[in-house]
Amino acid sequence: MKRVVINGVNHDFPDKFVGVGNPDATAYRSPTGGWRSKAGLLASFAVLSLFAANEKGAWYDPSDLSTMFVDHMGVTSATVGQPVGLMLDKSQGSTLGAEKVTNGAPASTANWTPSVANLTINNGFLRVTNSGANYGYATQQLTLTPGKTYIATYEKGGSSGVLGAISAGPGSGNLTYSTSGTRLIFTASQAAFWISVWAGQNVAGQYNEYKNISVKELPGTGHMLQSTTSKKPILRRNYNFTGPELVPNSSFSSLSIADWQLSNATAEVVGGRLRVTNTLAGSTGYASIPITTVVGATYRIAADLLPGTAGSVRLRVGTSKGASQLLAATSTNAVPAEFVATSATTWITCIINSTTVGIYAEWDNISLKEGTASDNYYLEFDGVDDWMESVNQAAAFFSFAQPNTLVGAATIIGLTTAQNVYGGSPDQILGAWSGSAVRLNAGASTLTGGVRISGQPNVLIGAVNGNTSKLIVDGTEVAAGAAGANNLAGPMYLGSYRTGTAQYLTGRYFGGVILNRLLTAAETAGITAHLKTKTGQA
Amino acid sequence: MLVGPYNLIVPVGVLQNSSDVFNILDPDSGGSKTFSVRLSANGLEPATYWGASTWLEEATVNALKNMTTTQFKAYVDQVAAQRRRTPIGSITAFKNALLMDNTMSFWDFIASQGLQRIEVLPA
């Protein structure tokens, strides 16, 4: 028996468990009595403990919806199915800093400087009224910390009809950050920063009222943002697909394909695969199978698509035989995919991408399972132009000398191109290499290893430490050696190569950690187990 | 509420006008960088088109799909005033050249236009 402190709590382990790595170790003695599972302990890993000694880094958690926003200024909270322009770094907790605004309640107009406006107090609100046909405002200079991120809030009062706005910037009345909403998140570029509240449009007499005007520092400095909507990933809810297989003989382990209905084609099982062959010139033959589904339920379809003699192959999901309302997969990258059933019967169609008689294509492991909504969420990156960037481009936040650690839980779809979960600058990369390998790169050398399955989630850990770097996948070390000597110099990119111009991620990001030190074995096991709960692997 | 994704392609000659329009239409502040995917017939430089896969406000979808250039200009001017974004003189080049789709994947859409992505790692 040995006592080990994990997350500040004493735990008594049987000797075989200590040192982790013993595959037989499955239990530990809880400090409150009795034996508990090792998996349960690790899944409850406190991520904040990684930063307890004032380590630099970041912790991203898309499942914490309070940290997700549609716009990069944090005005609108993100909901499922919407783009995400700001993901807050949770590494320093959630306690806001001290109030930076003086007389924000306000009791008088003191501390507020008018610009082409008249300031009065009305029922506890600061009323800002245009003195002429100008954009009038009241402003206050704050002293902030450059590189730190702040949240500005206020309460709305009366208005003469046109919405007021709050803005922040490195100048009086500056509109660097502005919104007509009641929350604004911004990063100070210099110590002297101004907060301004506006009268409205440039109409004489126009007014708006404000109270409880507040600016406080947000903890954490590694916040990820994207201010261009086309480049924002989408917030999605994670589903678990552990239910029964709905496609009969899905792996074609027998010759039974009686449930498949044919159109201008023949079908047979050849070599453990479904082979569909065209029988009518000018037509694309297909085989379809009806599956009973629940309207509104989420399903996951997976399949191996094999071109055969057709050269390419397709898979459709729709509400009638041969239809593709729910999915039109034209490449292996398109599956697995999820869809919401819109009818009591959903049809899966294997269609040949050729109109020549005798041409065939093949499919295998066609799987359809109903999903159960989990409490976890992820960012969906489209592989076209989606990426995020750490907020402090100019600051030295992500300037970490080696050793350091990149941790990311992600589903990477596709095996033919390099894709990045993280792309640091200069050249510190954790992601997928072309083919099935995972890679870690920190300059002149690249560490590759592991066998990745397209569409399956993995917890990737890159321990960057010169010639003794390690690449760990799902808790197992898959490669060790030289990964390059680059130090991380920021900014950090999520879902792309540094600069956000290439090697885009097609897939899902469930969360992760960036840390300016290496992890211990226990921490490696803990963060892996924690993130596996996010992906649905555990 | 944003809807999408929508595939957008514009010829390289109207990239500036397109970026100016999206500087206004994007509810966030980075709309001028909407078109970031370089495209050409053979996947090699130089780019002849620029693309994007984006989510859009429903009103913008309606404007792009159904409005005449005159109506669209009025819509863009209205949004610019609301957001205090820089107004633009003409939207005609963008409106007439835009290719827009939401029925297929981005890759199928560019393939249907005879285009491929140009991807080169920066130095």
Interface residues (C-beta under 8 A of the other chain):
Chain A: V70 D71 H72 M73 Q82 P83 G85 L175 S178 Q226 S227 T228 T229 S230 K231 K232 I234 A328 T330 S331 A334 D382 V384 D385 D386 Y497 R498 T499 T501 A502 Q503
Chain B: M1 L2 P5 L8 D26 P27 D28 S29 G30 G31 K33 T34 F35 S36 V37 G51 A52 S53 T54 W55 L56 R84 M104 S105 F106 W107 D108 E119 V120 L121 P122
